[in-house]
């Protein structure tokens, strides 16, 4: 049996959220967890009879209870709520993962959804319907 492949990940951010897209069509057996109090992202699924999985430390922690996911026919979408660790902390992330190991070969920027911090004054974009279609419980079990 072969090891699972790293899934195709794209990310963007807003002042309060990280938007993550796993571009796999007809993903099944999707498992998403935010471990170690929101510091570690873990994902696995099956698509086209091939297993995909990844687990890595996020640049900053997120709020598992306030983060959401939805499995769509062409992709899995996640909206992760950034956790403010210190009051003066900058919420803009320079990359998704804590280390540069995964960038840019495995994790790419989703320029279609990217919005800089100085664009935050613009009208808030509708980030989609994350409340429908169930979704994983991100808390540790």
N, C-alpha and C positions, 0 to 999 in steps of 0.2 A: 504494500500500500504506500502510495506517495504522500509526502507531506503536503498539507494545505498550502495553496498559493496565497500571496499577499493580495488582498482585494484592491481594486482600483478606487482610490480615495481622492476626492476633491474637497477643498474647504474654503470657506469665506468667513468673515466676521462682521459683527455689528458691535456697538459699544457694550451691549449687555449679553450678547450671544455669539456662539460659534456655530456655523452652519456646515454640516458635514454631509456629503453625498457619496454613497457607495454605488458606483455605476455598474450594477449587475442585473440583467434582465431575469425576471421570474425567479427571484431568490426565494429559497425555501429553508425551513429549519433555521430561521434567523435568530441568533442569540446575541444580545448586546448587554454589556455590563459596564458600569462605572465603579471601579474598585478603589480601595484604599482612600475612602472619603472623597471620591471624585478626582483622584490624581491619575488613575490608570484607566485607559479606554481598552475594552476587550470586545472583539467582534468575531462572529463565525457564521457561516451559512453554506448552503449548497446551491449552485446555479449551473445549469447545463451539465449535470452529473459530475461536477467538479467541486471539490471542497475549497473553501476560502477561509482564512483566519488571520487575525493580527491581534497583538496586544502591545501597547506601548504607553509610556508616561506622557501625559499631556503637558504642554508648556506651563500651564497654571491649573489649579484644581477647578472643577465645575460643581454645580449643585445637582446631584443625582435626582433629588425629589422634584426639581423644577425643570428637568430636561425631558425632552420628548422625542419619539421616533415614529415613523410611519413607513410601512413596506408598500411600495407602489409597484405596478407591473414592470417598469423599466429600471427602477432604482430603489434604494433604501435611503431615506432622508432623516437626518437627526438635527435637532435644535438643542444645543447644550447651553445651559445658563452659566455664565462665568461667575465664579465665586470671588468676591472681593476679600482678599486676605488682610490687607491693611487699608485704612481709610484713604491714604494718599497714593495708593498703588495705581499705576497706569493699567487700564484694562485692555489696551490694544496689544495683541500678541504678534511677535515677529514671525512665528511659525507655529504649526500645530503641535509638534512633538517637543519634549524637553530637550532632546539631543538633535543634532543635525543629521543623524544617521539616515533618516527616511526621506529627507528632502534633497533635491526635487525629483529623484528617481521614482519614488513610490507614492508620494503624497503631493498632489499638484494644487495650485490655487484655482478656485472657481471664479474666474474673472467676471462672469455673467452675474454673479451674486455678491461680489465684493463691494464693500462700501467703506471708505476711509473715515476716520474719526471726525475729520473736519466736514464731512458730508452729513454728520449726524443730525444737523439742524433741518435737513430736508425732510419732506413728508415721509413718515415711517412706512416702509414697504410691507405689504401683506406677505408674511412668511409662509403662507399656506395653511392648510387645515391639518394640524398635527393632532387634533383631538379625535379624529375619526379613525376607524380601522384598527382599533386596539393598540398594541405597542407593548414593548417589553418594560418590565419593572427594572429600573436601572440599579436599584439598591442591592447590596451584597446579600447572598443567601447562605 
